[in-house]
Amino acid sequence: MKQIWIVLKQEYLNRIRKRSFVVLTLLGPVLSLCMLFIPVYLSLNTNERIHVWLQTANIRGGNFTDETFVFHHIEKIDVKEIEQEFLQEKSEADVLATYSIDQKQIVLWDKKGLSAAEQWKLKNKIQDIYVKDLVATYLPERAVAPQIQYIPLAEEIPHTDILQVAGLFCAIIIYFFIFYYGVQVMKGIVDEKVNRVVEVILCSVKPFHWMMGKILGIAAVCLTQFGFWTMIYVWIGSKFNNRYGEALTQFNDKNIQDTLHVTTDAWQALEWNVYAQGFESLPLLTIGISFFAYFILGYLLYASLFAAVGAMTDNETDTQQFTFPITAPLFITFLFAGLIISAPDSQMSMILSYFPLTSPVAMMLRIPFGVSVWEIVASVAILLTTFIFVAYQASQVFKRGVLQYGKAMSWKDVFSFGKK
């Protein structure tokens, strides 16, 4: 342990004094906050409009389309026939609005899965259209706002946008730290091999102790950097809460009705209500604990693999043939991120959540949507067990390859470490 501590301390002090560490530490919070808020901003300012089929057999001609809704006028009278065509249509058919004069009722069929704010705006728009253009024209005595029956056809997870942003943010941060600092472990070992420093080091330090000291030293650098980022986030959060916290409570479920009576922009108020509900629904404690566990264990697992690769080669060109198979699982997980988010309980999502090379990213994509504690514990246990096994195997490869020069080890050499 003393040898590991000496290597750890030296590695840590050397790296935190580098200019690159200071620059990344200072710019990291800005870049990560941009990465978090840009998707939210884009989702709030999306140009995608909602296509509404509007039964207008008795309505005067008019264009009701606005920046949010595109209305398609349906002249047919038979409601059953309209409903059947609407359900069969695959594009430009998000919502169907039909009206019964006898029952004084509007029926909205929703295939898209509208947010609470979108539902509110559409209901007011539809009522305005039917009252002004139908009832007020042909039946003035019935010029009252009709009742609206809302029928959702899409099974949407509440606050999907916020859950997606939270999952992607955590997954991207873990991926960045694992890949960036894992490569640092590999490059550090390769550089010391090229400079022949390793020969001096191994005169007084065992190969396994040197490898673990380097891995843990860079892990300490990683935690220092992330700890600084966390303090910045907490500081920004406290400042934001002190300035806007009381104002934002006006948009929660408890106060939203009173806010709508006095606000000049009810549509924007309801949008804030949707996002306020989304943040309140996040399992923050579960996300925080899980993030730390997958952050540490994911790094240790991949750093062990990168350390073995560094010992197997003596130049960065030769590392490419070994690096790609190691990093491919994380990259492939991001390719399936959309499928994981859309179906967090699917068989593919479950497999990626338990496979140790993909679980740090896959699990963080799923956890905001709600994952049972036993699944997280099982996944972490598999990841921990895999790290112990990989660290032992990497140490064997490390001992054989760290003093090898001029020729990179082959895959056959790697898997025959137990043979004499």
PyMOL commands that set and color helices and strands:
alter all, ss='L'
color gray80, all
select helices_A, chain A and resi 2-16+19-44+79-88+116-138+140-142+160-194+197-201+207-251+256-262+266-281+284-312+320-335+337-342+347-354+359-369+373-401+411-414
alter helices_A, ss='H'
color red, helices_A
select strands_A, chain A and resi 50-55+69-74+95-100+105-110+147-152
alter strands_A, ss='S'
color yellow, strands_A
deselect
rebuild
show_as cartoon
